[in-house]
Structures are given as C-alpha cells and as structure tokens.
C-alpha cells in the first residue's frame, strides 16, 4: 500500500465504527493520563499523545484542531483535562456541519463567480 502526502490530509469516510473507535481512543488516552497524574512517568504522557494523535487522525482524518490539542497536552496540568475527548467531539461536530461535497466555480459552469 502506497501513501502520498495528500493521503494524510484527506478527510476519512467517517462511519459509526470509526466514530466509536475515535472516542474510545480519546477517552482511554485521557483516562490513562489522569491515572498517571500531573507528573506522569518519564515521557509516558508524550508517548500516549503521539499514539492518540496518529490513531485518531487515521480514524476520523486529520483536522487542524488536533494540533493545538497535541500541544496543550505538553503543559503539565492541562494534560489532566479530557482534551482528546473534547477535540474528537469538536472535530466530528464540525464535520457534520460542513457540506459533504463542495462545488467550485469551474465545476458549476459559471465563469463570472469570484472566489475570494
């Protein structure tokens, strides 16, 4: 299987199984980080964050909101908040609100549209 750079940023087809799996990964990661406490073990929190970022991105597709969550998890006390669960909920809510398919002026045939 070959991956292009564009594959990383493509929006995955989000099914109920993928949604449940993304929530499960987020909740499990947040629970483990809470169990480790504010200090955690050496790099355990960071390893969990990297794994969560990769798995969630593969399940529901990459979204820019996952990056601030990843950075916020590096702050010692902030990693006790359920940030991964909140990020998954927010990304999925935004994906539901956005149209599934957008049309550009070139596909509509109207050449007088100015896209700003």
N, C-alpha and C positions, 0 to 999 in steps of 0.2 A: 504494500500500500504506500503510495507516494503522497506527501503533503506539500502543498505550496504555502507561501507566506500568506496568501489570501484566505486559505482554509481556516486559519486561526481566528480571523475576524468575521467569518461568515456566521450568520445567525442560524443556530441549530434549529431543526424542527422540534419544537417543544411538545412532548407528549405527556400524558399524566404520569407515566412511569418515570420519565426524566425529571418532572417537577418534584415528585415524591422523593426521588433519589437525591436531588439537589438540596431539598430541605433536610433530608436525613444527614447528608454530609455536613451541612451548615450547623445543624443542632448538635451533632456529635462533636464537631470541632469546637464549638462554643462551650459545650459541657466539659470536654477534656481540658480546655484552657482554664475554665473555672475551677476544676478539680486540682489542677497544678498550682493554683494560687497566683498572687501577683508577681512573685519572683520566678516561679516555674523552675524547671530544670534547665541546665545549660542548653540553649538553642532548641529545646523541645517545642516551645511556642512557635518559633520561627519555622521549624520543620512542618508543624501542623498547618501553619498559614500557607506555606508553599504548596503543600499537598491539597489543601482546600481550594486554593486559587486554581490550580490545574484541573482538579476533578470537576469543580463547579463550572469552569469555563468549557470543559468538554461536554458537560451535560446540558447546559442551557445556552451555550455560546458565550463568547467574550462580550463584555459590556464595560464601558468606561467607569461605571460605578464600582466595579470590583477593585480597581486600583486604589482609590482612597481608603477602602476597607482594608486592603492589604497593608497600606502604610500606617493606618490608625492602629492596627494590631501590633505594631512595633513599640507603641507607647505602653509602658509597664502597667498602669492601672486600667487603661482603656481596653486591654485585651480581656478584662473580666465582663465587659458588656457583650451582649449577643449580636455582635456586628455582622458576622457572616449570615446569620439568620435574617437579620434586617436587610442586608444587601440583596439576598436572594429574593425576598419578598418584594423589595422595591424594583429590582430588575424585571421580575415577572409581571408586576403591575404595569410598568412602563411598556413592556412588550405587548400586553393585552390591549392597551390604549392606542398603540401605534397601528396604522393600517398595515395589513399583511403584505400588500404589494403597492408600491408607489409607481406612478407613471411620470415619465419625463416628457418635456415638450416635444422631443424628437419622436417619441412613440405615439403621441396623440395626433400628430399631423399638423398641429397649429404652430406655425413658424413665427407668429407675432408675440409669443409669450416671452417675457424677460424673466429669467430665473436669477434671483438675487440671493 
